[in-house]
Amino acid sequence: MQKNILIIGACGQIGTELTYSLREKHGSEIVVASDIREGDQPLMDSGPFELLDATDYDALEEVVAYYEIEEVYLMAAMLSATAERFPMRAWNLNMNSLFNVLNLAREKKVSKIFWPSSIAVFGPNTPKNDTPQNTIMEPSTVYGISKQSGERWCEYYHNKFDVDVRSIRYPGLISWKTMPGGGTTDYAVEIYHKALVEGTYTCFLNKDTSLPMMFMDDAIRATLELMESDPEDIKVRSAYNLSAMSFTPEEIAERIQKHIPDFTIDYEPDFRQAIADSWPSSINDEKAQTDWGWKADFDLEKTTVEMLTQLKR
Ligand SMILES: NC(=O)c1ccc[n+]([C@@H]2O[C@H](COP(=O)([O-])OP(=O)(O)OC[C@H]3O[C@@H](n4cnc5c(N)ncnc54)[C@H](O)[C@@H]3O)[C@@H](O)[C@H]2O)c1
């Protein structure tokens, strides 16, 4: 029997592509997209949509009951760069939306949850290279503090109330269908757009800032694979480390120059540099590989070819 699915924050960078993928896989009618705002027309036309504020428990409960939802993907959040500007709003959105969904599952109104964490759970005292699954975390950003707290609550609800919640610490995500929503790794999307349109880009991070990144297709596939895994195989109920590639702004620029030789880049680091400096350079994802067979497909070259090809259209 098909299970009805609700995506919250469906109009964002990840939610948009997740909605398309889930609709392609299960059929449009059983995948309900929701967001606090309307999305692009193609997304709005692709299946059922509800305007929904994730912090409003009663409204959420109503949508879940109306569509007989079994599975929820909670993608609404305030991201790292924006959260530094609005700390309390970020905390309220990121935590209250999560509690609402966890409590629905505790009350057996939904049976399975996906909630994304982030590499932002790590901080300046975390080992920077090949960062292990279990290590010192101590995040120093508002966003990272909310994600780490979220992880602790997910594990708690699983252990105490048998809630089937699953999570991934996404790295910076690169995609061409939707623009990123206020994160510290947004430069790795903007750079492709600027390279094609203006032939030049001013990067808000230093040239040698290495960060973990992933192409969106890999991130969506990881999400679906984790959600389809046997519950017995999911040993981590906080969030899994996940890795694909790491590169610096200089390295991505050099890669683009192989395809657009005249492309130029300069660097004007802003407040986002401090956020990036507090995060790992590379991530160890052995646990995800062992528990549910994770393996990335896109490296920097494959990502660059795909981004430039798709954006040119
Ligand atoms: N994009 C990345 O690189 C990345 C990396 C790590 C983790 N994540 C996590 O993945 C999730 C999705 O990220 P994204 O990049 O798609 O973010 P995004 O900012 O692009 O999208 C978030 C969506 O949530 C919606 N939203 C905001 N407030 C809402 C509310 N009160 N109720 C309902 N919807 C609301 C927004 O309108 C937006 O469409 C977030 O939890 C984020 O922390 C993203």
The ligand as a MOL file (V3000), in Angstrom:
LIG
                    3D

  0  0  0     0  0            999 V3000
M  V30 BEGIN CTAB
M  V30 COUNTS 44 48 0 0 0
M  V30 BEGIN ATOM
M  V30 1 N 21.1660 23.6660 1.2400 0
M  V30 2 C 22.1860 23.2180 1.9330 0
M  V30 3 O 23.3320 23.3360 1.4910 0
M  V30 4 C 21.9610 22.5370 3.2610 0
M  V30 5 C 23.0680 21.9690 3.9190 0
M  V30 6 C 22.8670 21.3620 5.1450 0
M  V30 7 C 21.5790 21.2530 5.6790 0
M  V30 8 N 20.5220 21.8180 5.0210 0 CHG=1
M  V30 9 C 19.1920 21.7030 5.6430 0
M  V30 10 O 18.2490 21.1970 4.7120 0
M  V30 11 C 16.9660 21.7980 4.9470 0
M  V30 12 C 16.4600 22.4720 3.6770 0
M  V30 13 O 17.4250 23.4270 3.2770 0
M  V30 14 P 17.2630 24.3060 1.9580 0
M  V30 15 O 18.6350 24.6290 1.4960 0
M  V30 16 O 16.3240 23.6810 1.0270 0 CHG=-1
M  V30 17 O 16.6540 25.6330 2.5980 0
M  V30 18 P 15.8490 26.8180 1.8500 0
M  V30 19 O 16.0640 28.0420 2.6540 0
M  V30 20 O 16.2160 26.8440 0.4080 0
M  V30 21 O 14.3450 26.3380 1.9700 0
M  V30 22 C 13.6330 26.3550 3.1810 0
M  V30 23 C 12.1600 26.4800 2.8580 0
M  V30 24 O 11.4390 26.5350 4.0830 0
M  V30 25 C 10.3990 27.4740 3.9380 0
M  V30 26 N 9.9800 27.9780 5.2500 0
M  V30 27 C 10.5340 28.9400 6.0120 0
M  V30 28 N 9.8310 29.1310 7.1250 0
M  V30 29 C 8.7930 28.2710 7.0900 0
M  V30 30 C 7.7170 27.9850 7.9560 0
M  V30 31 N 7.5520 28.6390 9.1220 0
M  V30 32 N 6.8350 27.0320 7.5910 0
M  V30 33 C 6.9670 26.3690 6.4220 0
M  V30 34 N 7.9710 26.5930 5.5580 0
M  V30 35 C 8.8760 27.5310 5.8840 0
M  V30 36 C 10.9710 28.5710 3.0580 0
M  V30 37 O 9.9410 29.3220 2.4400 0
M  V30 38 C 11.8070 27.7590 2.0740 0
M  V30 39 O 11.0830 27.4340 0.9200 0
M  V30 40 C 17.1630 22.7570 6.1240 0
M  V30 41 O 16.8590 22.0900 7.3280 0
M  V30 42 C 18.6460 23.0330 6.0930 0
M  V30 43 O 19.1110 23.3850 7.3520 0
M  V30 44 C 20.6890 22.4700 3.8310 0
M  V30 END ATOM
M  V30 BEGIN BOND
M  V30 1 1 1 2
M  V30 2 2 2 3
M  V30 3 1 2 4
M  V30 4 1 4 5
M  V30 5 2 4 44
M  V30 6 2 5 6
M  V30 7 1 6 7
M  V30 8 2 7 8
M  V30 9 1 8 9
M  V30 10 1 8 44
M  V30 11 1 9 10
M  V30 12 1 9 42
M  V30 13 1 10 11
M  V30 14 1 11 12
M  V30 15 1 11 40
M  V30 16 1 12 13
M  V30 17 1 13 14
M  V30 18 2 14 15
M  V30 19 1 14 16
M  V30 20 1 14 17
M  V30 21 1 17 18
M  V30 22 2 18 19
M  V30 23 1 18 20
M  V30 24 1 18 21
M  V30 25 1 21 22
M  V30 26 1 22 23
M  V30 27 1 23 24
M  V30 28 1 23 38
M  V30 29 1 24 25
M  V30 30 1 25 26
M  V30 31 1 25 36
M  V30 32 1 26 27
M  V30 33 1 26 35
M  V30 34 2 27 28
M  V30 35 1 28 29
M  V30 36 1 29 30
M  V30 37 2 29 35
M  V30 38 1 30 31
M  V30 39 2 30 32
M  V30 40 1 32 33
M  V30 41 2 33 34
M  V30 42 1 34 35
M  V30 43 1 36 37
M  V30 44 1 36 38
M  V30 45 1 38 39
M  V30 46 1 40 41
M  V30 47 1 40 42
M  V30 48 1 42 43
M  V30 END BOND
M  V30 END CTAB
M  END
